[in-house]
């Protein structure tokens, strides 16, 4: 806010005072030396030499300019306060701008943190899904291994039972082996040398051959049993995998069936909406057709030759022709009514004139009545 400079006081408008060195009052008892000695600390009284009107005018001008100076001083003070307020406002605006920039930075940081947190949550969700899949796979493997352990435990029990049966059989046939060993001890040494020709050696050899064959068959049977067990384990694994795949396929099938049901419902709703729209469109078409037929009928009834042949007209032209025909008929009807009303008014006037001629010889009272009735009839005619 700028202030215009105010005019300063003119010295010519100020009150003119004239100070004179008047003769001082001297006391009689005062010494002569002190009479003429100048006193430095004496204040001389000013003497006004102007007239009374000039003094009043100068005083009024001085008062006004003094008030102007006071107002100028107050205005300067207000300007200083306004400058201070502007400075404070500017500093506040700068502080607010700084705060706004800080808030924008914090908001950007918050958005970045939110994006990082969302990314972290998404990564954790992916990790959770992976861990869940691993857990399910490990659980399935544990189930398979538990079943394998149960099968192996059952086989071990069977082998232990078979081993116990074989031990019992060896214990049972131990006495025969001891008997034979003792019998061999009692036989002479020459008997064993010639044993190849004896009848016992073929039996022993046959026994040895059969025992070797039995061992081979047992080994082969063990291998076959291991192969069968391996095949059974593979079969169980394949069966479990097949059951898992079957469950997954059933789950996917159920989801697809639910989606199919949803799509069927949507298709049904869409068909219903389509049928409704088709019904509405049919109704609209029928209504438009009825309107066109009504317009055509009106055009045939209200045909005006000036519009040309009826077959070449469009709907808007037909409607305009019908409107013109109706307005023409209305205008004709109004004219006919006016003519009828004017005719009735003429007949009433002739009747009044006849009455006046017949009643010319009546009294003044009857004349006034006739005049009033004629005025009433004229008013009715004008209103009509």
C-alpha positions as CSV (number, residue, x, y, z in Angstrom):
1,X,0.0,0.0,0.0
2,X,1.5,3.3,-1.1
3,X,0.7,6.6,0.4
4,X,0.7,9.9,-1.4
5,X,2.9,12.6,0.0
6,X,0.9,15.3,1.8
7,X,1.7,19.0,1.4
8,X,3.7,20.7,4.0
9,X,2.6,23.7,5.9
10,X,3.3,27.1,4.2
11,X,5.0,29.6,6.3
12,X,2.8,32.3,4.9
13,X,-0.3,30.8,6.4
14,X,1.2,30.6,9.9
15,X,0.5,33.2,12.6
16,X,2.9,36.2,12.3
17,X,4.2,37.3,15.7
18,X,6.4,40.2,16.2
19,X,8.6,40.4,19.3
20,X,9.8,43.8,20.4
21,X,12.1,44.9,23.2
22,X,9.8,47.0,25.2
23,X,10.9,49.2,27.9
24,X,11.2,47.2,31.0
25,X,9.5,48.2,34.1
26,X,12.0,49.6,36.5
27,X,11.5,50.0,40.2
28,X,12.4,53.3,41.8
29,X,14.4,51.6,44.4
30,X,16.5,49.7,41.8
31,X,20.1,50.9,41.4
32,X,21.2,52.6,38.2
33,X,23.9,50.1,37.5
34,X,21.5,47.2,37.4
35,X,18.9,49.2,35.4
36,X,20.9,49.1,32.1
37,X,22.5,45.7,32.6
38,X,21.1,43.1,30.2
39,X,19.7,40.0,31.6
40,X,20.3,36.9,29.5
41,X,17.8,34.6,31.0
42,X,14.8,36.8,30.5
43,X,12.0,35.6,28.2
44,X,10.4,38.2,26.1
45,X,6.6,38.1,25.6
46,X,5.6,37.9,21.9
47,X,3.2,40.6,20.6
48,X,0.6,39.9,17.9
49,X,0.5,42.6,15.3
50,X,-2.1,41.0,13.0
51,X,-5.9,41.7,12.9
52,X,-8.4,39.5,14.6
53,X,-9.8,38.1,11.3
54,X,-6.3,37.3,10.0
55,X,-5.4,35.6,13.3
56,X,-8.6,33.4,13.2
57,X,-8.0,32.4,9.5
58,X,-4.3,31.5,10.2
59,X,-5.4,29.5,13.3
60,X,-8.0,27.5,11.3
61,X,-5.5,26.7,8.5
62,X,-2.9,25.8,11.1
63,X,-5.3,23.4,12.9
64,X,-6.3,21.7,9.6
65,X,-2.7,21.2,8.5
66,X,-1.9,20.0,11.9
67,X,-4.7,17.4,11.6
68,X,-3.4,16.5,8.2
69,X,0.1,16.0,9.6
70,X,-1.3,13.9,12.4
71,X,-3.3,11.8,9.9
72,X,-0.1,11.5,7.8
73,X,1.8,10.3,10.8
74,X,-0.9,7.8,11.6
75,X,-0.9,6.7,8.0
76,X,2.8,6.2,8.1
77,X,2.4,4.1,11.2
78,X,-0.3,2.1,9.6
79,X,2.0,1.6,6.5
80,X,4.7,0.4,8.8
81,X,2.4,-2.1,10.5
82,X,1.1,-3.2,7.1
83,X,4.6,-3.8,5.9
84,X,5.3,-5.8,9.0
85,X,2.1,-7.8,8.4
86,X,3.1,-8.3,4.8
87,X,6.5,-9.6,5.9
88,X,4.8,-11.9,8.5
89,X,2.3,-13.1,5.8
90,X,5.2,-13.7,3.3
91,X,7.1,-15.7,5.9
92,X,3.9,-17.7,6.8
93,X,3.4,-18.4,3.0
94,X,7.0,-19.5,2.7
95,X,6.6,-21.7,5.8
96,X,3.4,-23.2,4.4
97,X,5.1,-23.8,1.0
98,X,8.0,-25.5,2.8
99,X,5.5,-27.5,4.8
100,X,3.5,-28.4,1.7
101,X,6.7,-29.6,0.0
102,X,7.6,-31.6,3.1
103,X,4.1,-33.1,3.1
104,X,4.3,-34.0,-0.6
105,X,7.7,-35.6,0.0
106,X,6.2,-37.5,3.0
107,X,3.2,-38.5,0.9
108,X,5.4,-39.7,-1.9
109,X,7.5,-41.7,0.7
110,X,4.2,-43.1,2.1
111,X,3.1,-44.2,-1.4
112,X,6.5,-45.8,-2.0
113,X,6.3,-47.6,1.4
114,X,2.7,-48.7,0.6
115,X,3.9,-50.0,-2.8
116,X,6.8,-51.8,-1.2
117,X,4.5,-53.2,1.5
118,X,2.1,-54.4,-1.2
119,X,5.0,-55.9,-3.1
120,X,6.2,-57.5,0.1
121,X,2.7,-58.9,0.8
122,X,2.4,-60.3,-2.7
123,X,5.9,-61.9,-2.4
124,X,4.8,-63.4,1.0
125,X,1.6,-64.7,-0.6
126,X,3.6,-66.3,-3.4
127,X,6.0,-67.8,-0.9
128,X,3.1,-69.0,1.2
129,X,1.5,-70.7,-1.8
130,X,4.8,-72.3,-2.6
131,X,5.3,-73.4,1.0
132,X,1.7,-74.7,1.1
133,X,2.3,-76.7,-2.1
134,X,5.6,-78.1,-0.7
135,X,3.8,-78.9,2.5
136,X,1.0,-80.7,0.6
137,X,3.6,-82.6,-1.5
138,X,5.6,-83.5,1.6
139,X,2.4,-84.6,3.4
140,X,1.6,-86.8,0.4
141,X,5.1,-88.2,0.4
142,X,4.8,-88.8,4.1
143,X,1.6,-90.7,3.6
144,X,3.2,-92.8,0.8
145,X,6.2,-93.5,3.0
146,X,4.0,-94.4,6.0
147,X,2.1,-96.8,3.8
148,X,5.4,-98.2,2.5
149,X,6.6,-98.6,6.1
150,X,3.4,-100.4,7.0
151,X,3.8,-102.7,4.1
152,X,7.4,-103.4,4.9
153,X,6.4,-104.0,8.6
154,X,3.8,-106.5,7.5
155,X,6.4,-108.2,5.2
156,X,8.9,-108.3,8.1
157,X,6.3,-109.9,10.3
158,X,5.6,-112.5,7.6
159,X,9.4,-113.2,7.2
160,X,9.9,-113.4,10.9
161,X,7.0,-115.9,11.1
162,X,8.5,-117.9,8.2
163,X,11.9,-117.7,9.9
164,X,10.3,-119.0,13.1
165,X,8.7,-121.9,11.2
166,X,12.0,-122.7,9.6
167,X,13.8,-122.7,12.9
168,X,11.1,-124.9,14.3
169,X,11.6,-127.3,11.3
170,X,15.4,-127.3,11.8
171,X,14.9,-128.0,15.5
172,X,12.6,-130.8,14.5
173,X,15.0,-132.4,12.0
174,X,18.1,-131.8,14.1
175,X,17.8,-135.2,15.8
176,X,18.0,-136.9,12.4
177,X,21.1,-134.9,11.5
178,X,22.7,-135.9,14.8
179,X,21.7,-139.5,14.2
180,X,23.3,-139.5,10.7
181,X,26.4,-137.9,11.9
182,X,26.8,-140.4,14.7
183,X,26.1,-143.2,12.2
184,X,28.9,-141.8,10.0
185,X,31.2,-141.8,13.0
186,X,30.5,-145.5,13.6
187,X,31.1,-146.5,10.0
188,X,34.5,-147.8,9.0
189,X,36.9,-145.6,7.0
190,X,37.0,-147.9,4.0
191,X,33.3,-147.5,3.6
192,X,33.7,-143.8,2.7
193,X,36.4,-144.6,0.2
194,X,34.1,-147.0,-1.6
195,X,31.1,-144.9,-1.1
196,X,30.9,-144.0,-4.8
197,X,29.9,-147.4,-5.5
198,X,27.5,-147.7,-2.6
199,X,23.8,-146.9,-2.6
200,X,24.1,-144.0,-0.2
201,X,26.3,-141.7,-2.3
202,X,23.7,-141.2,-5.1
203,X,21.1,-140.3,-2.5
204,X,23.6,-137.8,-0.9
205,X,24.5,-136.3,-4.2
206,X,20.8,-136.1,-5.1
207,X,20.2,-134.4,-1.8
208,X,23.0,-132.0,-2.4
209,X,21.7,-131.2,-5.9
210,X,18.2,-130.7,-4.6
211,X,19.5,-128.5,-1.8
212,X,21.4,-126.4,-4.3
213,X,18.4,-126.2,-6.5
214,X,16.3,-125.3,-3.5
215,X,18.7,-122.5,-2.6
216,X,18.6,-121.2,-6.2
217,X,14.8,-121.4,-6.2
218,X,14.7,-119.6,-2.9
219,X,17.0,-116.9,-4.2
220,X,14.9,-116.6,-7.3
221,X,11.8,-116.6,-5.2
222,X,13.3,-113.8,-3.1
223,X,14.1,-111.8,-6.2
224,X,10.7,-112.4,-7.6
225,X,9.1,-111.4,-4.2
226,X,11.2,-108.2,-4.2
227,X,10.2,-107.5,-7.8
228,X,6.6,-108.1,-6.8
229,X,6.9,-105.8,-3.8
230,X,8.5,-103.2,-6.0
231,X,5.7,-103.6,-8.5
232,X,3.2,-103.3,-5.7
233,X,4.9,-100.2,-4.3
234,X,4.9,-98.7,-7.8
235,X,1.2,-99.8,-8.2
236,X,0.4,-98.2,-4.9
237,X,2.3,-95.0,-5.9
238,X,0.5,-94.9,-9.2
239,X,-2.8,-95.6,-7.5
240,X,-2.2,-92.7,-5.1
241,X,-1.1,-90.4,-7.9
242,X,-4.2,-91.5,-9.8
243,X,-6.4,-90.8,-6.8
244,X,-4.8,-87.4,-6.3
245,X,-5.1,-86.6,-10.0
246,X,-8.7,-87.8,-9.8
247,X,-9.4,-85.5,-6.9
248,X,-7.8,-82.6,-8.7
249,X,-9.8,-83.4,-11.8
250,X,-13.0,-83.7,-9.8
251,X,-12.3,-80.4,-8.2
252,X,-11.6,-78.7,-11.5
253,X,-14.7,-80.5,-12.9
254,X,-16.8,-79.1,-10.0
255,X,-15.4,-75.6,-10.6
256,X,-16.1,-75.9,-14.3
257,X,-19.6,-77.2,-13.6
258,X,-20.3,-74.2,-11.2
259,X,-19.0,-71.9,-13.9
260,X,-21.2,-73.6,-16.4
261,X,-24.2,-73.2,-14.1
262,X,-23.3,-69.5,-13.6
263,X,-23.0,-69.1,-17.4
264,X,-26.3,-70.9,-17.9
265,X,-28.0,-68.5,-15.4
266,X,-26.5,-65.5,-17.1
267,X,-27.6,-66.9,-20.5
268,X,-31.1,-67.4,-19.2
269,X,-31.2,-63.9,-17.8
270,X,-29.8,-62.5,-21.1
271,X,-32.4,-64.5,-23.0
272,X,-35.2,-63.1,-20.7
273,X,-33.8,-59.5,-21.2
274,X,-33.6,-60.1,-25.0
275,X,-37.2,-61.4,-25.1
276,X,-38.3,-58.4,-23.0
277,X,-36.4,-56.0,-25.3
278,X,-37.9,-57.8,-28.3
279,X,-41.4,-57.5,-26.9
280,X,-40.9,-53.8,-26.1
281,X,-39.5,-53.2,-29.6
282,X,-42.5,-55.1,-31.1
283,X,-44.9,-53.0,-29.1
284,X,-43.0,-49.8,-30.2
285,X,-43.2,-50.9,-33.8
286,X,-46.9,-51.7,-33.5
287,X,-47.5,-48.4,-31.9
288,X,-45.6,-46.5,-34.6
289,X,-47.5,-48.4,-37.2
290,X,-50.8,-47.5,-35.6
291,X,-49.7,-43.8,-35.5
292,X,-48.7,-43.9,-39.2
293,X,-52.0,-45.5,-40.1
294,X,-53.9,-42.8,-38.1
295,X,-51.9,-40.1,-39.8
296,X,-52.5,-41.6,-43.3
297,X,-56.3,-41.8,-42.5
298,X,-56.3,-38.2,-41.3
299,X,-54.4,-37.1,-44.4
300,X,-56.9,-38.9,-46.7
301,X,-59.8,-37.2,-44.9
302,X,-58.1,-33.8,-44.8
303,X,-56.5,-33.9,-48.2
304,X,-55.6,-30.5,-49.8
305,X,-54.7,-30.5,-53.5
306,X,-52.1,-27.8,-53.1
307,X,-49.8,-30.3,-51.4
308,X,-49.6,-32.6,-54.4
309,X,-50.4,-36.3,-54.6
310,X,-50.9,-38.1,-51.3
311,X,-48.5,-41.0,-52.2
312,X,-45.5,-38.8,-52.4
313,X,-45.9,-37.1,-49.1
314,X,-43.9,-37.9,-46.0
315,X,-45.3,-38.0,-42.5
316,X,-44.4,-34.4,-41.5
317,X,-46.0,-33.0,-44.7
318,X,-49.2,-35.0,-44.0
319,X,-49.3,-33.7,-40.4
320,X,-48.8,-30.1,-41.7
321,X,-51.6,-30.6,-44.2
322,X,-53.9,-31.9,-41.5
323,X,-53.0,-29.0,-39.2
324,X,-53.7,-26.5,-42.0
325,X,-57.1,-28.2,-42.8
326,X,-58.1,-28.1,-39.1
327,X,-57.2,-24.5,-38.8
328,X,-59.1,-23.6,-42.0
329,X,-62.2,-25.4,-40.7
330,X,-61.9,-23.6,-37.3
331,X,-61.5,-20.3,-39.0
332,X,-64.6,-21.0,-41.2
333,X,-66.6,-22.0,-38.1
334,X,-65.6,-18.8,-36.3
335,X,-66.7,-16.7,-39.3
336,X,-70.0,-18.5,-39.5
337,X,-70.7,-17.9,-35.8
338,X,-69.8,-14.2,-36.2
339,X,-72.3,-13.9,-39.2
340,X,-75.0,-15.6,-37.2
341,X,-74.4,-13.3,-34.2
342,X,-74.5,-10.2,-36.4
343,X,-77.8,-11.4,-38.0
344,X,-79.4,-11.9,-34.6
345,X,-78.1,-8.4,-33.6
346,X,-79.8,-6.9,-36.7
347,X,-83.1,-8.5,-36.0
348,X,-83.0,-7.3,-32.4
349,X,-82.3,-3.8,-33.6
350,X,-85.3,-3.8,-36.0
351,X,-87.5,-5.0,-33.3
352,X,-86.4,-2.2,-31.0
353,X,-87.0,0.4,-33.7
354,X,-90.6,-1.0,-34.2
355,X,-91.2,-0.8,-30.4
356,X,-89.9,2.8,-30.4
357,X,-92.3,3.8,-33.2
358,X,-95.3,2.1,-31.5
359,X,-94.5,3.6,-28.1
360,X,-93.9,7.2,-29.2
361,X,-97.3,8.2,-27.7
362,X,-96.6,6.7,-24.3
363,X,-95.6,8.5,-21.1
364,X,-92.2,9.7,-20.2
365,X,-91.7,6.8,-17.8
366,X,-92.2,4.3,-20.6
367,X,-89.7,6.2,-22.7
368,X,-87.1,6.0,-20.0
369,X,-87.7,2.3,-19.7
370,X,-87.4,1.8,-23.5
371,X,-84.1,3.8,-23.5
372,X,-82.7,1.7,-20.6
373,X,-83.6,-1.5,-22.4
374,X,-82.0,-0.3,-25.6
375,X,-78.8,0.6,-23.8
376,X,-78.8,-2.9,-22.3
377,X,-79.3,-4.5,-25.7
378,X,-76.5,-2.4,-27.1
379,X,-74.1,-3.5,-24.4
380,X,-74.9,-7.2,-25.0
381,X,-74.3,-6.7,-28.7
382,X,-70.9,-5.1,-28.1
383,X,-70.0,-8.0,-25.7
384,X,-71.1,-10.5,-28.3
